[in-house]
Structures are given as structure tokens and as C-alpha cells.
């Protein structure tokens, strides 16, 4: 059975990601990477899989840049170890900020990455999208107009 790692953020990102997982169904074994301080998301998982914590780069708006860098590096290393243990075929994210260090770990290990820009991004890419553009195996947007503006982006329709 193929293994899929899924990055789960909060709010709309999570809703869109769960819609995608529902479409993919039970034919895969899932690894869910969830922000450490997010007690609600694990309770919303409908298709079983292993849920493992990662640190969000930014926990609070007033966090220092140094702490954000430290948390990012910690998540980079932690996700590296998760991937070595779990060996997913692909890592998927629907735009959450947790994605950047996790995708870099995956790419280092030769694991395919699929980024789906948030449905809320109609005209421009998110910061995460701008960082990862050209650095993923597939880069989807959910609006045709955005796909026309962004070289390398694929219009994939809306998840919701």
C-alpha cells in the first residue's frame, strides 16, 4: 500500500486538505503532520493514519524571528526523521505555513511533493506558495486566472 504524508494546518487549509484526503480515499496509508499546539485537527481525521506533531514556524504574531528560525529548523529535522521512519511516496499540502520545512525534508530524501495553493488565493500566491513555486513536483492552484498568471502552476479545480 502506498504511503501519503499530509501536512495539516489550521482553519481553511485543514478543511481543504480533508476534502482532498476524502477524494483520495482509503487506498493509501496516511501520515498526518500536525502543528504541536493544535488539539482540534487530530479529532477531525476521518480516514485513519498516524498523526505526528511538528512545530509551526510562527506560533504567535509577536514571536521573534530567531524563534521562528529555530522552530523551522526543528520541524525540518523532525520531519526528516518521520520520513525516514514512515517512507511516504508523496507529501501533500494545501498551503499551510508548516509546509516549507516539511517539503524541504521530503525533497532532500527524494520524496515527491504536491502543493495545492489555498482556495482563498484568487489573485496572488501565499508566502508559502511563493517560496515553494518551482520547488515541488506538482504545484496546483484552485483558480484558472491564477494559473494563467503563474508560470508552472496547474489549475486543478476547487477542492470545496
C-alpha positions in Angstrom: 0.0 0.0 0.0 1.4 3.4 -1.0 2.0 5.9 1.8 1.0 9.5 1.7 2.1 12.2 4.1 -0.3 15.0 4.6 0.5 18.4 6.1 -2.4 19.7 8.2 -2.6 23.4 9.2 -5.5 25.1 10.8 -8.8 26.5 9.5 -9.4 26.6 5.8 -6.2 24.8 5.0 -7.3 21.8 7.0 -10.8 21.8 5.6 -9.4 21.7 2.0 -6.8 19.0 2.9 -9.5 16.8 4.4 -11.6 17.2 1.3 -8.6 16.0 -0.7 -8.0 13.1 1.6 -11.7 12.2 1.2 -11.2 12.2 -2.6 -8.1 10.0 -2.3 -9.9 7.6 -0.1 -8.7 4.6 1.9 -6.5 3.1 -0.8 -3.5 4.8 0.9 -1.8 4.6 4.3 -1.7 8.2 5.7 0.8 10.1 7.9 -0.7 13.3 9.2 1.8 16.0 10.2 0.0 18.4 12.6 1.0 21.5 14.5 2.0 20.6 18.0 -0.3 23.2 19.6 -3.4 22.2 17.5 -5.6 20.0 19.7 -8.6 20.1 17.3 -7.3 18.9 14.0 -6.4 15.3 15.1 -10.1 14.9 16.2 -11.3 15.8 12.7 -9.3 13.0 10.9 -11.8 10.7 9.2 -9.5 8.3 7.4 -7.2 6.7 9.9 -3.5 7.2 9.9 -0.6 8.1 12.1 -0.7 11.7 13.4 2.6 13.1 14.4 3.4 16.6 15.8 5.5 19.3 14.2 6.3 22.9 15.3 4.7 25.7 13.4 7.4 28.3 12.4 5.2 31.1 13.8 3.2 30.4 16.9 2.3 34.0 17.8 2.4 37.2 15.7 4.8 38.7 18.2 7.3 35.9 18.1 10.8 36.8 17.4 12.4 35.9 14.0 15.1 34.0 15.9 12.4 31.7 17.5 10.7 31.3 14.1 14.1 30.1 12.6 14.7 27.7 15.5 11.2 26.2 15.2 11.6 25.9 11.4 14.9 24.1 11.7 13.4 21.8 14.4 10.5 20.9 12.1 12.9 20.4 9.2 14.9 17.8 11.3 11.8 16.2 12.9 10.0 15.7 9.6 13.2 14.3 8.1 13.2 11.6 10.8 9.4 11.0 10.3 10.0 10.4 6.6 12.9 8.1 7.2 10.7 6.0 9.5 7.5 6.2 7.5 8.9 6.3 4.0 6.0 8.1 2.2 5.7 8.1 -1.6 4.4 11.7 -1.6 3.9 14.6 0.7 0.8 16.8 0.1 -0.1 20.2 1.5 -2.9 22.7 0.9 -0.9 25.8 1.6 -0.3 26.0 5.4 2.9 27.6 6.6 4.1 24.4 8.2 4.7 23.1 4.6 8.1 24.8 3.8 10.4 22.9 6.2 8.5 19.7 5.7 8.8 19.9 1.9 12.5 20.6 2.1 13.0 17.5 4.2 11.0 15.5 1.7 12.9 16.9 -1.3 16.2 16.1 0.4 15.1 12.5 0.7 13.8 12.3 -2.9 10.1 12.1 -1.8 7.7 13.7 -4.3 5.8 16.8 -3.2 2.5 18.2 -4.2 1.5 21.7 -3.2 -2.1 22.9 -3.6 -2.4 26.7 -3.1 -5.3 27.7 -0.8 -8.6 28.3 -2.4 -8.5 31.8 -0.8 -5.7 32.8 -3.1 -7.5 34.1 -6.1 -5.1 36.8 -7.4 -1.7 36.1 -5.9 0.2 33.3 -4.2 0.6 33.0 -0.5 4.0 33.4 1.1 4.3 29.6 1.3 3.3 29.4 -2.4 5.9 32.0 -3.4 8.6 30.1 -1.5 7.7 26.7 -3.0 7.0 27.7 -6.6 9.3 25.8 -8.8 10.5 23.6 -5.9 7.7 21.0 -5.9 6.9 18.1 -8.2 3.3 19.4 -8.8 2.1 22.9 -7.9 -1.7 23.4 -8.2 -3.9 26.5 -7.8 -7.6 26.5 -7.4 -8.5 29.4 -9.7 -7.9 29.4 -13.5 -7.0 33.1 -13.5 -4.2 32.5 -11.0 -2.9 29.6 -13.1 -2.7 31.9 -16.1 -0.6 34.4 -14.1 1.8 31.9 -12.5 4.3 30.0 -14.7 4.5 26.4 -13.6 1.1 26.5 -11.8 -1.6 24.0 -12.8 -5.2 24.7 -12.5 -6.7 21.7 -10.7 -10.2 22.9 -9.8 -11.5 23.7 -6.4 -11.4 21.2 -3.5 -14.6 22.5 -1.9 
